Structure formats: structure tokens, C-alpha cells
Amino acid sequence: MQEEAEQLGVHVVPMPFVVDGEECFEGVNLDAERFYARQTAGADVVTSQPSIVDLGKRWAELLEAYDEVIYIPMSSGLSGSCETACQVARHCNGRVHVVDNQRISVTQREAVLDALRWIGEGRTAAETCALLESTKLDASIYLMVDTMAYLHKSGRITPAAAAIGSVLKIKPVLQIQGEKLDAFSVAKSFKAAKRTMVKALSRDVRERFGGVDGVHLYVAHTNRDEDAQAFADEVRAHFGTDDVYVDRLPLSIACHVGPGALGIGCAKKQFA
């Protein structure tokens, strides 16, 4: 992620998380392998957000080199970091634009690419932000998790829902539409969960986005690289396109969904 950002000229603000009381940053003082080992072993893992001071310093540095900054945080419905950024931006004399386009992970990345293209075409920061917010619902994600335990621990679902998932040993499938993370379906096996996700996304592509030619497709995962690559091949074959981007979910999201998650998503191609 950081390497691609540097190539694109994008500045990334890392999302902190806390493991057994220690503040961690992905790729700085904790890598993915050690994170998943500690999470699986039962470490106390909670998410955090960039501090107001750190965010203010980062923007002040950027504003010495640029006239304006466009900041695209995680969806406000899934993280408090968006509201924090809005508070800091109020002290930047209108030079920092915080965009809540309700994206996360791979669809958030697509929003950044859209913004870069629009700026490159000569649009102003304000025009670009308006476009990002007007297209915020042009995306869809379905995610299978191995267990509800981590979502329960982070307060994202009720204890009853977590208990049902554990007792029945089912594969829960969740959906992210806009700012909401909701239960979508359950499956009895890994293969069945993949079929459920592909079927659901196929319907969205067909009914919401006008067909596969109008979208970018994604596969995302936590700690299951081989399964993700194999699933991506299945997705390419099903949809008849090579436009399938595969990526690992950041550890700040893995804090909530745990190891073994696998998802599929799409974002509408923007031609504004």
C-alpha cells in the first residue's frame, strides 16, 4: 500500500491500533505475520485513530508544498477517524477538504484513483470532493469471515449473533453498502460462501451498475493469499473480465474481522 501510494504521489496517514496496550502501526512496529499470530493467540486488540496533533502536523507539512489537501478517510459509518479529521480541518482555513465518500479498503483505493484522475483533468479540489461524495454509493462489498468472535469483541455485532455463528460453525457473509456493515447471509462451507458472494455481487453489477463493463472488481482478504488468488481466478472466469484487483485488507480492518476473511467487491467506473 505505502509503495503504491509513493508511486502515485499520495500521502497515507497510517491507522493505529493497540495490541496488549501497545500502539502499533502496520509495517512500522508490527508486521502482518506477527499481528495474526498474536491475534490468534488471544491478544487484546483494539482499533484507534490518528491523533489530532499528528494529523494537524501532517497537513501543515503538506500545506507548505501544496495549496490544498484532499483527505479521504475510512467511511464515517465504520470509523470515527472521519469526524476527527473534520474537526482538525476546521482549523485549516478551508485548505483541507475531508471527503466522506463512505468507502473502505479496495473501494477507498478506487476513490483515490478517481480523485487523482479528476485533479489531473484540471478539476479543482472542491469539484473533485463534490464528485467523490456524489458517487459514494457506487460500490458494493461482500465479506466472509471465519468467525464472528472478532466482530463481537470489537462491538460490531451482538453477543447473540456471535454465539449463533460459533455454535453452528457457519460461514457468515456480511455486506458493506455505503456506511453500513450488515449481516447478509450464512453458508455451510467455504465454497458455499464464495458462491453466495459471487451471486450477490453479480446481481449488484447487473442491476445497479449496468453490467461488468461498467465496474472494477476486487478480491480482498486477511491472511489467506492463496485462497484469494484462486478466488480471483474464479471471479475473472465468472464475470468474463481480467479487471480484478487483489489485495490484503489492512491490519486496522483485520482487528475487527480476524484472520481468514475473504471478500469480493466492485466500484462503478467514473467518467465524470
N, C-alpha and C positions, 0 to 999 in steps of 0.2 A: 504493500500500500504506500509506504513512505517513498520507496524508489520511484513508483509510477507518478506520485504527486510531484516529486522533484523534476521529473522529465516534463511534466505538463506545466510547471511553474505555479503549482498550487501549494499553499501552506496548510499543513494539517495540525490541528490542535488535538493532542492525544487525550483520550478519555481515561481518567484514573479509575482504579478500582482498588479495593482493600482486601488483602488476604491475611487472615490471622492478625489483624491490626496493623499490617504494614502497607503503606500506599505503594501501589505498583503501576507501572506503565509498560504496555506491551512493547517488547523489543528493546526496552531500556534496562529495566532491572528484573524482568521476568519474561522468559520465552514461552511459547505455546506448550512445548513438551512438559516443562516443569509445572506450568499452570494446571494442565489437565491431570497430572499426577497428584498434585495437591488437592484439587477439587474432588477427584475420585476418592481420595483418602479421607475426605470429610472436613477439609479446611473450612473455616468460616470465611466465606467470600461475599462481599457486598460491593455494589457499584457506587461510584462517586461522580463528581463532575468537575470540570476545570474551575479553579478558584477565580473569584472576581479580580483579584490582584494580578494573577498570571495572565488572564485573558486581556486585561487592560494593558499590561506591558507588551503583550504580543501585538495588539492592534496599534499601540503607539509606535512601535518599531516599523510596522508596515506603512503607517501613515506618513512616515518620514520619506518613504520612497514612492508612495502612490497617493493619488488624490482621494480615492475612495476604496473601501473594502466591502466585498460581498461575503457574508458568512452564512454557511448552510449547515446548521446543526442537525442532530437527530430530531425526528418528529416530536413535537411538544406533547403528543399523547403518550409517548413512550419514554421520555426523559425530561427531567427538569432543567437540563442544560440550555434549552431554548429560551426559557424565561430568564435564566441567569444572564444569558447573552444580551437579551433585550434590555435588561437593567443597565448593563455596562454601556451598551450602545447609546443610551440616552445622554451620556456624558461626552460623546464624540462629535458634537456639533453637526450631526446629520451626515457625517462622512463614512459611517459604518452602517451597512444595511443587513439586518438579520432576517433571513428568509425562512419562514416555517412552511416548507412545502411538503411536510408530513411524509418524508422518505426516511429510509434506514438501509444500511448495508449496500447491497448491489444497486438498488434503485436510487439511493442517495448519491452513489458514484455517478449514475447516469445524469442526475440533475446537475452535478458539477460539470460534466462534459457538455451538457446543453448550455450552461452558463458561459463556458469558455467559448463556445461557437458563436453565441449571440454577441458577446463582447467583441469577438474577432470580426463580426459583421458590422460593427460600428454602433451597436446599441449602447445606451447609457446604462449606468448601474441601476438607476431607478426603473428603466424599461425592462432590464433583464430580471430584476426582482419581481416585477409585476407578472412577467411571463412565467417565472418559476412557480409563483403562487397560483396562477390561473390554471396550471397544468398539474397541480399537486395530486389530483386523484387519478391521474393517467398511469397507474401502476397497480400491480397485484402480486402478492406473495403468499405461498402456502408452505408450511414448515412442519415436518415430522420430528417429534422429539422421542428419545428413548424412554424417558420417564418424566412424570410431572413434578418430581421431587424438587428440582431446582427452581421451577416456576413457583411452586408453593413456598419455598424458602425465601424467595425474593418478593413475595407478596403479590405476584401477578395472577394467581388463581386461588380459589378457596381450598381449605383443607379437605372438604368432602370430595371435590373434583380430583385432587391429588391422590386420595385414598382409593377412589374407584380405579384410576389408571394403574395404580400399583397392584391392587388385588387381582384385577382381571388380566394383567400383563398385556394390555393392548398397546397399539402404537397410536398415540393421539396425533391428530393433524390439526394444526392451527392455521389461522389466516390473518393477514395484515392487509386491511383495506383502509387507506387513509391513516388516521391516527389511532385506529383501534387494533388491539390484539385480541382475537376471539377464538373460541373453540369452533372448529369446522366439522370434523368428523372423527371417527375412530376406525382403526383397521386391525385385523387379527395378525398381520405379519408385515415384515419389511416390504415384501413385494406388493402386497395389497395397498400399503400406504403410498408407495410410489404410483401405483395405478390411480389411486384416489386423487393425488395431487395433479397428475398429468391431465386427468379428465376435467378437474375443476378449472385448471388454467386454460385448457382448450376451449372451454365454454366462455371464459372471460375474453380470450383472444378473438373468438368468433363474434360474440355478442356485444362486447364493449369497445373493441379496438379495430374492428373491420377486417380481421384476418392476420395471418402471420407476417405478411409483408409490411404491416404497419407497426411491428413491435420489435424490440430487442428482448432476447430471452436470457435467463440466468439460472445457474445452479449454485447454491451456496451450502456450506456445511461447517460443522465443528468436528475436527479431529477424525475425519473419515475420507481421506484424499482419494483412495482407490475407488470407493463406492461412488464418490461424487463424479469422478471422471467417467465411470461406467454409466452412471445415470445420465450424464450429459450426452453420451453417445445415444442412449435410448431417446432422449428428448430431441436430438437432431433428427433421428430416424422418424420419430412420430410426427414432428412438425414439418419435416422436409426442408430444413434450413441449417446452415452452419453457423448462424448468428446466435451462438450460445456461449455466454461468458461464465467461466467457473471461478469461484473464489472462496476462500475460507472466511467465515464470519469472524469479526474482531473479538478479542477476548472480553471486551466490555459487554458484548451480547452473549457470549458463551457463559458469562456469570449467571445469566438467567435461564438459558436453555440447556446447559450442560453439554457433556461430550456426546457424540453420536447423533447430533441433529443433522437433518438433511432437508433442503428446501428447493423450491422452484419458483421462479417469478418472471415478470415481464414489465416493461415500461414502454409506453407508446412513443414511437419516433416523432420528434417535434420538428416541424418545418416552418415555424413562425419566422 
